């Protein structure tokens, strides 16, 4: 019996980028506008879904944290959140220091000056609530469910989350390559693609280096707390790192991460609790990528920003990373609402964020998974020999 061939999201995105650039060189303007029209409709659908994604993902996440395994759960979540925010701040500090040398003012001006092709028609799909209203509602509902222990609301929130995750898996993710193809087709037709690709390559190199620096920092801190050699601890986690590179899935890597964590001396109870939990809530590598990409795109587009704007963005992004679904591209999909509401990202900026993020998805997942082992070491030190 032959096995069905399945092409992953990353290869499909890369193929879409290449095809968009190639076809953009010779397709006539009406054909390009056809894909611009598709992108306009898809973008409107995305803007409609973003508040629903926030409500569907954040509400059950807040509820679960509020009534979970008590002190152990809350401390693990707090450490994961603080590490994610630190990764974002590290990324921002590096980006504002390094990226101006890679992204010249002329590059940004050249990209900004290109014409934007208009769609043949648009379908306006207004969101039922705006992003910030959705966030506040999700927090209030989640905390209320945790406080009152309402099983009916909890079941409803869980079922709504399943619907949202299914929409992401069945509708959004499959159409993303077509959306990215349309973006690069339009940019190539108008002459923007070459400048964007040059910046992409530079950014990817910097972000990969930041992932390594973040992991070394995490294990130096954890090693200092537990009184052991951080590089030996990090070395024992390498099988999990390379497994995540291959699978691009924190969930699929859990068995390997558990084994590596136990080899580092973490107790069976703590490892069995922290690793599956952190596979869902600890996305420091993802926050690092999203922050760096956001800074780069704002520099390219000549958009104004400062530290305080990004501090609020990173803190809110940390919450969204806790609630992000465990599907390919789930983190960037969860982050789109915050990118739009707090940084003013429009359709093209969001599409470029998706393309750039997914291009490095494997490395971000590997960073997330390997960092889970550092958190497990700290939790084991704090709750040594205590039963969950």
VOBA-60635 format. One record per residue (C-alpha): residue number from 1; x negated, y negated, z; residue in one letter. Coordinates in steps of 0.2 Angstrom, whole numbers, plus 5000, padded with zeros to 4 digits. Each point is the difference from the previous one (the first is absolute). Last residue first. Layout:
BEGIN
resi px py pz resn
NUM X Y Z A
...
END
This chain:
BEGIN
resi px py pz resn
388 4989 4914 5210 X
387 4989 5009 5012 X
386 4985 4990 5008 X
385 4983 5008 4998 X
384 4992 4984 4994 X
383 5013 4986 4998 X
382 4988 4985 4997 X
381 4986 5010 4993 X
380 5012 5010 4989 X
379 5008 4984 4994 X
378 4983 4993 4995 X
377 4994 5016 4991 X
376 5017 5001 4991 X
375 4998 4982 4994 X
374 4984 5004 4992 X
373 5007 5015 4991 X
372 5014 4990 4993 X
371 4987 4989 4992 X
370 4995 5014 4988 X
369 5018 5001 4995 X
368 5002 4981 4996 X
367 4984 4999 4991 X
366 5004 5015 4989 X
365 5017 4993 4996 X
364 4992 4983 4995 X
363 4987 5009 4989 X
362 5013 5010 4991 X
361 5012 4985 4998 X
360 4986 4989 4991 X
359 5009 4999 4983 X
358 5016 5000 5009 X
357 4996 4984 5009 X
356 4994 4991 4984 X
355 5016 5005 4990 X
354 5012 4996 5014 X
353 4992 4983 5004 X
352 5000 4996 4981 X
351 5019 5003 4999 X
350 5003 4990 5016 X
349 4990 4985 4993 X
348 5010 5001 4983 X
347 5017 5001 5009 X
346 4997 4986 5012 X
345 4989 4999 5016 X
344 5004 4986 5012 X
343 4988 5005 5014 X
342 5012 5002 5014 X
341 5017 5006 4992 X
340 4993 5008 4984 X
339 4985 5009 5008 X
338 5011 5004 5015 X
337 5013 5008 4989 X
336 4987 5009 4989 X
335 4992 5009 5015 X
334 5011 5015 5001 X
333 4997 5003 4981 X
332 4982 4998 5003 X
331 5000 5013 5014 X
330 5011 5013 4991 X
329 4989 5000 4985 X
328 4999 5019 5000 X
327 5013 5006 5014 X
326 4998 5000 5019 X
325 5012 4985 5002 X
324 4994 4984 5008 X
323 5007 4996 5017 X
322 4983 4998 5009 X
321 4993 4991 4985 X
320 5014 4988 5001 X
319 4996 4995 5018 X
318 4982 4997 4995 X
317 5006 4990 4985 X
316 5008 4988 5013 X
315 4984 4997 5009 X
314 4991 4999 4984 X
313 5012 4987 4993 X
312 5000 4990 5016 X
311 4981 4999 4999 X
310 5000 4997 4982 X
309 5010 4984 5001 X
308 4989 4995 5015 X
307 4984 5003 4990 X
306 5004 4989 4985 X
305 5009 5001 4984 X
304 5003 4990 4984 X
303 5003 5009 4983 X
302 4988 4998 4986 X
301 5006 5015 4991 X
300 4983 5009 5001 X
299 4997 4995 5018 X
298 5018 5006 5005 X
297 4996 5016 4991 X
296 4984 5003 5009 X
295 5007 4996 5017 X
294 5015 5012 4997 X
293 4988 5014 4994 X
292 4989 4998 5016 X
291 5015 5001 5011 X
290 5008 5015 4992 X
289 4984 5009 5000 X
288 4997 4997 5019 X
287 5018 5004 5004 X
286 4998 5017 4991 X
285 4984 5004 5008 X
284 5008 4996 5017 X
283 5015 5012 4997 X
282 5003 5008 5017 X
281 5019 5003 5002 X
280 5004 5016 4990 X
279 4984 5010 5000 X
278 4997 4992 5018 X
277 5015 5010 5006 X
276 4994 5017 4992 X
275 4983 4997 5007 X
274 5005 4993 5018 X
273 5010 5014 5006 X
272 4992 5016 4995 X
271 4983 4992 5003 X
270 5005 4995 5018 X
269 5007 5018 5004 X
268 4985 5009 4992 X
267 4987 4990 5009 X
266 4988 4989 4990 X
265 4983 5007 5000 X
264 4994 4994 4983 X
263 5003 5017 4993 X
262 5019 4997 5005 X
261 5000 4984 4989 X
260 4993 5009 4985 X
259 5013 5014 5002 X
258 5015 4988 5002 X
257 4994 4989 4985 X
256 4999 5016 4989 X
255 5018 5005 5005 X
254 5006 4982 4998 X
253 4993 4997 4982 X
252 5017 5003 4992 X
251 5008 4987 5011 X
250 4987 4987 4997 X
249 5002 5002 4981 X
248 4988 4995 4986 X
247 4997 5019 4998 X
246 4982 4999 4993 X
245 4993 4985 5010 X
244 5010 5006 5015 X
243 4990 5017 4999 X
242 4984 4990 4999 X
241 5004 4990 5016 X
240 5006 5015 5010 X
239 4985 5010 4995 X
238 4989 4984 5006 X
237 5007 5000 5017 X
236 4985 5009 5008 X
235 4989 4987 4993 X
234 5010 4986 5009 X
233 4997 5008 5017 X
232 4981 5003 4996 X
231 4999 4982 4995 X
230 5009 4994 5016 X
229 4988 5009 5011 X
228 5010 5002 5017 X
227 5004 4991 5015 X
226 5019 5001 4998 X
225 5003 4981 4999 X
224 4984 4996 4991 X
223 5004 5014 4987 X
222 5017 4993 4998 X
221 4993 4983 4996 X
220 4986 5006 4989 X
219 5013 5011 4992 X
218 5012 4986 4995 X
217 4985 4989 4995 X
216 4993 5013 4988 X
215 5018 5003 4993 X
214 5002 4981 4997 X
213 4983 4998 4992 X
212 5004 5015 4988 X
211 5017 4993 4995 X
210 4993 4983 4998 X
209 4987 5007 4987 X
208 5015 5007 4990 X
207 5009 4983 5001 X
206 4985 4991 4993 X
205 4998 5012 4985 X
204 5019 4999 4996 X
203 4999 4981 5000 X
202 4987 4999 4987 X
201 5009 5012 4989 X
200 5016 4991 5002 X
199 4993 4983 4996 X
198 4993 5006 4983 X
197 5017 5009 4997 X
196 5009 4983 5003 X
195 4989 4990 4988 X
194 5002 5013 4986 X
193 5019 5001 5002 X
192 5005 4982 4999 X
191 5000 4998 4981 X
190 5019 4997 4997 X
189 5002 5017 4991 X
188 4988 5008 5013 X
187 5010 4993 5015 X
186 5017 5006 4992 X
185 4994 5017 4997 X
184 4992 5000 5018 X
183 5016 4996 5008 X
182 5010 5012 4989 X
181 4989 5014 5003 X
180 5001 4996 5019 X
179 5019 5001 4999 X
178 5000 5016 4990 X
177 4987 5008 5013 X
176 5012 4994 5014 X
175 5016 5009 4993 X
174 4996 5017 5008 X
173 4996 4991 5017 X
172 5016 4989 5001 X
171 5013 5012 4995 X
170 4998 5018 5007 X
169 4987 4997 5014 X
168 5005 4983 5005 X
167 5018 5004 4999 X
166 4997 5016 5010 X
165 4991 4990 5013 X
164 5015 4988 5001 X
163 5013 5014 5001 X
162 4990 5009 5014 X
161 4998 4983 5010 X
160 5019 4998 4998 X
159 5002 5018 5008 X
158 4989 4996 5014 X
157 5009 4983 5003 X
156 5017 5009 5001 X
155 4993 5014 5011 X
154 4993 4987 5012 X
153 5016 4990 4999 X
152 5010 5015 5006 X
151 4987 5005 5013 X
150 5001 4983 5009 X
149 4986 5001 5013 X
148 5004 4983 5007 X
147 4983 4993 5001 X
146 4992 5009 4984 X
145 5016 4996 4990 X
144 4999 4982 5005 X
143 4981 4999 4996 X
142 5003 5007 4983 X
141 5015 4989 4996 X
140 4992 4984 5006 X
139 4983 5004 4991 X
138 5009 5005 4984 X
137 5011 4984 5001 X
136 4985 4989 5002 X
135 4991 5008 4985 X
134 5015 4999 4989 X
133 5003 4982 5004 X
132 4982 4997 4996 X
131 5001 5009 4983 X
130 5016 4991 4994 X
129 5017 5008 5001 X
128 5011 5008 4987 X
127 4987 4998 4987 X
126 5005 4992 4983 X
125 5000 5011 4985 X
124 4999 4988 4985 X
123 4999 5010 4983 X
122 4989 4990 4988 X
121 4999 4999 4981 X
120 4988 5000 4986 X
119 4986 4999 5012 X
118 4988 4984 5000 X
117 4982 5002 4997 X
116 4989 4990 5012 X
115 4987 4989 4992 X
114 4982 5000 5006 X
113 4994 4985 5011 X
112 5000 5009 5016 X
111 4988 5014 4995 X
110 4988 4987 4993 X
109 5001 4989 5015 X
108 4997 5015 5012 X
107 4985 5005 4990 X
106 4994 4982 4999 X
105 5000 4999 5018 X
104 4989 5015 5002 X
103 5005 5016 5007 X
102 4984 5011 5005 X
101 4991 4986 5010 X
100 5017 4994 5008 X
99 5003 5019 5004 X
98 4986 5002 5013 X
97 5004 4989 5015 X
96 5019 4998 4998 X
95 5001 5019 4997 X
94 4988 5005 5014 X
93 5010 4990 5013 X
92 5017 5007 4993 X
91 4994 5018 5000 X
90 4994 4999 5017 X
89 5016 4992 5006 X
88 5010 5014 4991 X
87 4990 5013 5008 X
86 5002 4992 5017 X
85 5019 5000 4997 X
84 5000 5019 4996 X
83 4989 5003 5015 X
82 5012 4991 5011 X
81 5015 5009 4993 X
80 4991 5017 5002 X
79 4995 4996 5018 X
78 5018 4994 5004 X
77 5008 5015 4993 X
76 4988 5012 5010 X
75 5004 4990 5016 X
74 5019 5001 4997 X
73 5000 5018 4996 X
72 4989 5005 5016 X
71 5011 4988 5011 X
70 5017 5008 4995 X
69 5002 5014 4988 X
68 5013 4992 4989 X
67 5014 4988 5004 X
66 4994 4983 4994 X
65 4988 5007 4987 X
64 5014 5010 4992 X
63 5011 4985 4999 X
62 4987 4989 4993 X
61 4997 5012 4986 X
60 5018 5004 4997 X
59 5003 4981 4997 X
58 4984 4997 4990 X
57 5003 5012 4985 X
56 5018 4997 4995 X
55 5001 4982 5005 X
54 4984 4995 4991 X
53 5004 5011 4984 X
52 5017 4991 5000 X
51 4992 4983 5000 X
50 4989 5006 4986 X
49 5014 5008 4989 X
48 5007 4984 4992 X
47 4983 4994 4996 X
46 4995 5016 4992 X
45 5016 5000 4990 X
44 4996 4983 4994 X
43 4982 5005 4996 X
42 5007 5015 4990 X
41 5011 4989 4990 X
40 4986 4987 4996 X
39 4988 5015 4996 X
38 5012 5007 4988 X
37 5001 4983 4991 X
36 4981 4998 5000 X
35 5000 5017 4992 X
34 5011 4994 4986 X
33 4990 4984 4999 X
32 4985 5010 4995 X
31 5010 5008 4985 X
30 5006 4982 4995 X
29 4982 4993 5000 X
28 4992 5013 4989 X
27 4990 5015 5007 X
26 4981 4998 4995 X
25 4989 4996 5015 X
24 5013 5003 5013 X
23 5001 5018 4995 X
22 4982 5003 5006 X
21 5002 4990 5016 X
20 5017 5008 5005 X
19 4993 5017 4995 X
18 4985 4998 5012 X
17 5011 4993 5014 X
16 5013 5014 4998 X
15 4987 5013 5000 X
14 4993 4994 5016 X
13 5017 4999 5008 X
12 5004 5018 4994 X
11 4983 5007 5006 X
10 5004 4992 5017 X
9 5018 5006 5001 X
8 4995 5018 4998 X
7 5003 5011 4984 X
6 5009 5016 5003 X
5 4997 5015 4989 X
4 5013 5014 5003 X
3 4992 5016 5004 X
2 5001 5014 4988 X
1 5008 5017 5005 X
END
